[in-house]
């Protein structure tokens, strides 16, 4: 379900950016936008789906969604939006899409087999891309400080 939603959102937003140069702006309709806003807001509240999004990026997404919502409150469909509002809608959709896609990529779980020290049996180790990046940065910091991790 989540994958289908992200794919649908990505296709719609990609179409919007593809046609923006031709003055044909494609954006989510009011109904689809309201559903998307509710889903993203709920996911932010739960805190697990987009845990990798930094607080400042979450604020950017929520502000963009609020701006889009305010525009849709003045109109029932795209034809009732001013040309400037349509351009701003597509820009805000692109901002939201970029941040959420980056978070989705960082939330992807990657597993590999690892031989644990003191054991002859390899085990599956699964972490998100964000956790792997964090672990790698932590290890690099420790190496730069000369910290061996032993006391």
TIPAVO-922302 format. One line per field, with one value per residue: x, y, z of N, C-alpha, C in turn; residue in three letters. Coordinates in steps of 0.1 Angstrom, whole numbers, plus 5000, padded with zeros to 4 digits. Atoms other than C-alpha are relative to their C-alpha. Layout:
BEGIN
n_u	[X|...] $
n_v	[Y|...] $
n_w	[Z|...] $
ca_u	[X|...] $
ca_v	[Y|...] $
ca_w	[Z|...] $
c_u	[X|...] $
c_v	[Y|...] $
c_w	[Z|...] $
resn	[ala|...] $
//
This chain:
BEGIN
n_u	[5008|4991|4992|5009|5003|4987|4998|5010|4995|4988|5004|5007|4991|4991|5008|5001|4987|4997|5008|4999|4993|5009|5011|5011|4996|5008|4999|5010|5013|5003|5003|4987|4991|5005|4997|4985|4997|5004|4991|4987|5002|5002|4987|4991|5004|4996|4986|4992|4999|4991|4991|4987|5001|4996|5011|5001|5007|5014|5006|5002|5011|5013|5003|5004|5013|5010|5001|5008|5014|5006|5004|5011|5012|5005|5004|5005|4992|4989|5004|5004|4988|4994|4988|4990|5003|4997|4986|4995|5004|4990|4988|5001|5001|4986|4993|5005|4996|4985|4996|5005|4993|4987|5003|5004|4988|4993|5007|4999|4993|4990|4996|4988|4995|4988|4994|4998|4988|5002|5010|4998|5012|5004|5014|5005|5000|5008|5000|5004|4989|4996|4992|4987|4993|4997|4989|4988|4995|4996|4987|4990|4997|4992|4987|4993|4996|4991|5007|5000|5012|4997|4997] $
n_v	[4988|4989|4999|4995|4986|4993|5001|4991|4987|4997|4999|4988|4989|5000|4995|4985|4993|5002|4991|4986|4992|4998|4992|5009|5004|5011|5001|5008|4994|4996|5012|5008|4992|5002|5013|5001|4992|5008|5011|4995|4994|5012|5007|4991|5001|5013|4999|5011|5000|4990|4997|4995|4986|4990|4992|4988|5004|5003|4987|4996|5008|4996|4986|5001|5006|4990|4991|5007|5001|4987|4997|5009|4996|4990|5006|5014|5007|4993|4989|4988|4995|4990|5006|4999|5010|5013|5002|5002|5013|5009|4998|5006|5014|5005|4999|5011|5012|5002|5003|5013|5010|5002|5007|5014|5007|5002|5010|5013|5009|5008|5012|5008|5011|4996|5009|4994|5004|5011|5009|5006|4999|4987|4996|4990|4987|4991|4986|4991|4993|4989|5006|5003|4987|4995|5009|4997|4987|5003|5007|4990|4991|5007|5002|4987|4997|5010|5008|5014|5006|5008|4992] $
n_w	[5000|4999|5012|5011|4998|5003|5014|5006|4997|5008|5014|5002|4999|5011|5012|4998|5003|5014|5008|4995|5010|5011|4995|4996|4986|4996|4985|4994|4998|4986|4992|4998|4991|4986|4996|4998|4988|4989|4999|4996|4986|4991|4999|4991|4986|4995|4998|5004|5014|5005|4989|5005|5005|4990|4996|5009|5012|4997|5000|5014|5006|4994|5005|5014|5000|4995|5011|5010|4995|5000|5013|5004|4993|5009|5013|5000|5010|5005|5009|4991|4995|5009|5006|4990|4990|5005|5000|4986|4996|5006|4993|4986|5002|5003|4988|4992|5007|4999|4986|4997|5007|4993|4988|5004|5004|4987|4992|5006|4992|5007|4992|5004|4991|4993|4991|4987|4994|4990|5004|5014|5008|5004|4996|5009|4994|5008|4996|5011|5007|4991|4989|5005|5001|4986|4995|5008|4995|4986|5000|5005|4989|4990|5005|5000|4986|4995|4990|5004|4995|4988|4989] $
ca_u	[5000|5028|5048|5018|5011|5048|5049|5016|5029|5062|5046|5023|5050|5074|5047|5043|5080|5082|5055|5064|5087|5058|5035|5013|5015|5003|4995|4975|4938|4921|4909|4943|4961|4938|4944|4982|4983|4964|4987|5019|5006|4996|5030|5048|5028|5035|5072|5083|5078|5098|5121|5151|5137|5154|5131|5138|5128|5096|5088|5094|5071|5043|5046|5044|5014|4997|5004|4989|4959|4953|4953|4929|4905|4900|4892|4873|4895|4926|4908|4898|4934|4953|4983|5006|4989|4993|5030|5035|5015|5038|5068|5055|5046|5082|5096|5075|5083|5121|5122|5099|5117|5150|5135|5121|5155|5171|5144|5151|5162|5194|5203|5236|5252|5278|5302|5301|5333|5335|5310|5312|5277|5269|5238|5216|5221|5195|5197|5182|5204|5203|5215|5243|5253|5252|5273|5298|5301|5304|5333|5351|5348|5362|5391|5399|5399|5420|5393|5396|5363|5380|5384] $
ca_v	[5000|5024|5016|5022|5055|5066|5054|5073|5104|5102|5097|5126|5149|5138|5145|5180|5188|5173|5196|5227|5239|5236|5258|5227|5222|5188|5186|5165|5172|5185|5150|5133|5162|5159|5122|5126|5154|5132|5103|5123|5141|5107|5092|5122|5119|5082|5089|5056|5060|5091|5089|5098|5132|5160|5182|5212|5192|5180|5216|5224|5196|5206|5243|5234|5211|5240|5264|5239|5234|5271|5274|5244|5260|5288|5264|5232|5223|5233|5256|5279|5284|5314|5306|5318|5295|5266|5272|5275|5243|5224|5239|5229|5194|5190|5202|5176|5149|5155|5154|5123|5104|5110|5098|5067|5059|5063|5041|5012|4982|4964|4929|4910|4879|4886|4864|4873|4871|4839|4821|4798|4806|4837|4857|4880|4917|4942|4980|5009|5029|5058|5035|5023|5059|5068|5038|5046|5083|5071|5048|5075|5099|5073|5066|5103|5107|5076|5059|5021|5015|4996|5009] $
ca_w	[5000|5010|4979|4956|4972|4969|4933|4924|4941|4923|4889|4894|4906|4879|4853|4868|4866|4831|4817|4837|4809|4784|4805|4812|4850|4862|4899|4923|4923|4955|4966|4960|4977|5008|5010|5006|5033|5057|5051|5055|5086|5102|5093|5109|5141|5144|5139|5125|5088|5082|5112|5091|5081|5101|5121|5099|5068|5085|5091|5055|5044|5068|5058|5021|5028|5047|5018|4994|5016|5019|4981|4977|5003|4977|4949|4941|4911|4893|4869|4898|4908|4894|4871|4899|4924|4901|4897|4934|4939|4916|4933|4968|4955|4942|4975|4994|4969|4971|5009|5012|4985|5002|5034|5017|5003|5038|5053|5030|5049|5037|5050|5048|5063|5089|5108|5144|5164|5185|5164|5133|5122|5102|5111|5091|5100|5088|5091|5073|5049|5074|5103|5081|5073|5110|5119|5092|5104|5140|5131|5111|5140|5163|5140|5137|5175|5178|5199|5197|5215|5243|5278] $
c_u	[5009|5007|4991|4998|5012|5002|4990|5004|5012|4997|4993|5009|5011|4993|4999|5013|5003|4993|5001|5006|4991|4988|4988|5004|4990|5002|4989|4987|4997|4998|5013|5009|4995|5004|5015|5004|4997|5009|5013|4999|4999|5014|5010|4997|5004|5015|5009|5003|5011|5010|5013|4999|5004|4988|4997|4993|4986|4992|4997|4989|4986|4996|4995|4986|4989|4998|4991|4986|4993|4996|4988|4987|4993|4994|4995|5008|5011|4997|4997|5012|5006|5013|5012|4998|5004|5015|5005|4995|5010|5013|5000|4999|5014|5008|4997|5005|5015|5003|4995|5007|5014|4999|4997|5013|5009|4993|5001|5009|5009|5005|5013|5003|5013|5005|5003|5013|4997|4990|5003|4988|4997|4986|4996|5000|4992|4999|4995|5013|5004|5008|5014|5009|5005|5011|5013|5006|5005|5014|5011|5003|5009|5014|5008|5004|5010|4994|4999|4987|5002|5004|5011] $
c_v	[5013|5002|5005|5014|5008|5000|5010|5014|5004|5002|5013|5012|5001|5005|5015|5007|4998|5010|5014|5009|5003|5008|4991|4994|4989|4999|4991|5008|5002|4987|4992|5007|4998|4986|4999|5008|4992|4989|5004|5005|4988|4993|5008|4998|4987|4999|4989|5000|5009|5005|5006|5015|5009|5009|5012|4996|4996|5013|5006|4993|5005|5014|5000|4994|5011|5010|4994|4999|5013|5004|4991|5005|5011|4995|4986|4992|5009|5013|5013|5006|5010|4993|5000|4990|4986|4997|4998|4986|4989|5001|4993|4985|4994|5000|4988|4987|4997|4996|4986|4989|4997|4992|4985|4992|4997|4990|4986|4991|4991|4989|4994|4990|5005|4989|5007|4994|4990|4990|4995|5002|5015|5003|5011|5013|5010|5014|5008|5007|5011|4995|4997|5013|5005|4992|5003|5013|4998|4994|5009|5010|4993|4998|5013|5004|4990|4991|4986|4993|4991|5009|4994] $
c_w	[5000|4987|4989|5002|4996|4985|4993|5002|4991|4985|4998|5001|4989|4987|5001|4997|4985|4991|5004|4989|4988|5004|5003|5014|5004|5015|5005|5001|5015|5008|5002|5009|5015|5006|5003|5013|5012|5003|5005|5014|5010|5002|5009|5014|5006|5002|4995|4985|4994|5011|4996|4996|5012|5004|4991|4987|5002|5000|4986|4993|5005|4996|4985|4999|5004|4989|4989|5004|4999|4985|4996|5008|4992|4987|5001|4990|4995|4992|5008|5006|4990|4994|5010|5011|4995|4999|5014|5006|4995|5007|5014|4999|4998|5013|5009|4995|5003|5014|5004|4992|5006|5013|4997|4996|5013|5009|4995|5008|4991|5010|4994|5010|5006|5010|5013|5007|5011|4996|4986|4991|4997|5003|4990|5009|4991|5007|4989|4995|5010|5012|4995|4998|5013|5006|4994|5005|5014|5000|4995|5010|5010|4995|5000|5014|5005|5011|4994|5004|5012|5012|5008] $
resn	[unk|unk|unk|unk|unk|unk|unk|unk|unk|unk|unk|unk|unk|unk|unk|unk|unk|unk|unk|unk|unk|unk|unk|unk|unk|unk|unk|unk|unk|unk|unk|unk|unk|unk|unk|unk|unk|unk|unk|unk|unk|unk|unk|unk|unk|unk|unk|unk|unk|unk|unk|unk|unk|unk|unk|unk|unk|unk|unk|unk|unk|unk|unk|unk|unk|unk|unk|unk|unk|unk|unk|unk|unk|unk|unk|unk|unk|unk|unk|unk|unk|unk|unk|unk|unk|unk|unk|unk|unk|unk|unk|unk|unk|unk|unk|unk|unk|unk|unk|unk|unk|unk|unk|unk|unk|unk|unk|unk|unk|unk|unk|unk|unk|unk|unk|unk|unk|unk|unk|unk|unk|unk|unk|unk|unk|unk|unk|unk|unk|unk|unk|unk|unk|unk|unk|unk|unk|unk|unk|unk|unk|unk|unk|unk|unk|unk|unk|unk|unk|unk|unk] $
//
